């Protein structure tokens, strides 16, 4: 569709951010977390529309610059779907103040960095001097009551996870970016995650700290728990000091988890950002689905997104890593996870059948309750995500 030069129609846009990328310009509306990559000419057309230039003049400029007419109807339809257009009489929503912005700035100020460095340095020194303070899986067994181990560690990990995610959120909020905390799933793992979609509205170099802030929190917690364990030795019951070492070990496991980048951990986003990819994981998954369907001599799937050339090129070598990573997780489940769970349940069944003490029955009942809670939460999150995907697919334009 073309527009006559006499047409003086103008459009009103919401406040948009524009960040240059390798394959165009990332245009977004941070208040609703809506983003899309436009070619430079498309971004310039948006700038002209935002400054009040009539649609017809923008179409004329585009045709003179690009050598082809601008499909104005399609262009405006895309802007409407992205939520960039303001309706007649609609005011641009006032930017809501981002809470905790001052706390975020303080958390990552240079005095705070000095404190983090001093704490981690002190912990390294005491671990070098005392082998018993070094991270070890033996630290998990801080008590002889087996049911207390998962229950206690689950309870004490909640504030640790909140600190991890809080550092993610505060690192974004110091930039004035909103964030949300949610429970999600990676393969068969339940994870807490901080959504920082508004990071697309800042330059790539400013995104690294929000990505690794959670790992910084884990390192600080690891150091703090180790030093607390040392300080509590000889004061109070022995298990008290041992408990802090157990919590420190869970911090180590969270740091190791981040290297499982194929599950979209913090380091995955660091990698994708360094490679200047915008949706590497989904582009790779699509290529793998397409390859599988070709091998089965079936019709290749239709792409659900317009991935960049860099995403597609990087996905070719990232695909084997993704497959190997998922294979490793599934193999670990088959080799250790399922047999270990089966062994636990066989012992629990024996205890319920009789021949054990009251404390043994309570131990077994506690284990059943905690396991049922974890399985129930995993099923709930799985069904919630499936309903969300179904609703998104039904609402997508054909």
Secondary structure, DSSP 8 states (H G I E B T S, - for coil): ----TT------B---EEEEETTEEEEEEGGGTEEEEE-HHHHHHHHHHHTT--HHHHHHHHHHHHSS---HHHHHHHHHHHT-B--TT---------TTHHHHHHHTSHHHHHHHHHHHHHHHHHHHH-GGGS--GGGG--SS-HHHHHHHHHHHHHHHHHHHHHHHHHHHHTTT---EEEEEEETTEEEEEEE-GGGGGS-GGGSHHHHHHHHHHHHHHHHHHHHHHHHHTTSS-HHHHHHHHHHHHHHHHHHHHTT-GGG--HHHHHHHHHTT-SSHHHHHHHHHHHHHHHHTT------SS---HHHHHHHHHHHHHHHHHHHHHHHHIIIIIHHHHHHHHHHHHHHHHSSS-HHHHHHHHHHHHHHHHHHHHHHHHHHHHHHHHHHHHHHS--
